[in-house]
Amino acid sequence: MKKNTKLWVYSELFYPEETSTSYIMTKICNKLAEKYDVEVVCGFPSYDKNKSSDYLKLNPDIKLKRIKSYSGDKDKTLSRILKLLSLSFGFFFHLLFKVKSGDKIFTVTNPATFLVFASIVKRFKKIDVTILVHDVFPENTLAGGFVDNENSFKYKIVKSIFDKAYSTFDNVIVLGRDMKDIFNNKLKNFHKKPTISIIENWADVENIFPEENIRGASEKIVFQFAGNLGSIQGLDSLIEIIGKIANDNLSFEFVGSGKMKPYLEEYVEKNRLKNVSFKPPYSRTQQNQIINSCTIAIVTLSDKMLGLGVPSKTYNILAAGKPILYIGDKSSEVALLIDEYNIGYHFKPGQKEELLNFFNQITTNEKESIRIKGLNARNLAVSHFSEEIILNKFKNIV
């Protein structure tokens, strides 16, 4: 069917890669193709090169335009910056010369510098721009330790540029209530403001579901952290707390890779911790098995991350019917969900003694309470965060 409106989508990562941003943007575009003539402008695959995804499918009506960019080691900071800058310029020139007035633009906040370029073009070209916020720039540079001082002149200049850019767009889509608060504050001094809407990440309730007795009914309570073992998760503090636990009913798993993994492994070996194990990264097709191998799933964010992100893995944890142990600010979206729906436990990053007491006191006698929290989690995923529900929100707003 011929659609009347052209929608240009800009994203560094896209099909066939199965990384989080690529997966999310591909799924959203498949839904938006029901409404618009969709063409995606993206980079070449860098994580899953030469891979044809069996897990992720692309609507054949969607056209792809891949932009060449600097190719270097994606794990090195300078190479990553050069890649994103070159990709931003490629997106900018495409937007400048290929997009017509009256077209719609939908982009994610990666690469961040493209947002500034898009705001410049919007000033003289009549286009409707919607932004999906996965990373709040430049605030995320503070949380990640890339910038030390938020009061520095350079940081204030960069922040003012990005705040002004956000103010020019038509719609800003955020992931949770805490992120919406951040944007209300960022944009409070601008007369013209975008509409700010909350659309959460979704749970894959079809492919991820509760499976009983993967480990057996008499096993210990297994806490699992699965995903990126990075610097913003506060895993250094968590492993130190685990090292002090005096409770033989518990075991801990760290599944994945990241810059903190060598530190965690060294700490475990040095302190001879017998209750901690490590597993390699996993594919999306393995998610159901991995999540269901634990009793309680751990989600963490450092205290500087309030409003700057909502871990997407949260929603598939709910789909698997697993309670969440969340370590993060009590005002964050995950903590609010835990309080509202009784789906787990949460502690602030500084509550080390309280968290240690929790670990020492929880026993296998509490498995009925854990089971009820797991049922609540699954019900919440199905009723509020299924793929169909969330993708229809995108279709209605974009």
Secondary structure, DSSP 8 states (H G I E B T S, - for coil): ---SSEEEEEESS-TT--SHHHHHHHHHHHHHTTTSEEEEEEE--SSSTT---SS----TT-EEEEE------TTSHHHHHHHHHHHHHHHHHHHHHH--TT-EEEEESSSTHHHHHHHHHHHHS--EEEEE-SS-TTHHHHHTTS-S-TTSHHHHHHHHHHHHHHHTSSEEEESSHHHHHHHHHHTTT-SS--EEEE----B-TTT----TTSS-TTS-EEEEEES---GGG-HHHHHHHHTT---TTEEEEEES--TTHHHHHHHHHHTT-SSEEEE----GGGHHHHHHT-SEEEEE--GGGTTT---THHHHHHHTT--EEEES-TTSHHHHHHHHHT-EEEE-TT-HHHHHHHHHH--GGGHHHHHHHHHHHHHHHHHH-BHHHHHHHHHHH-
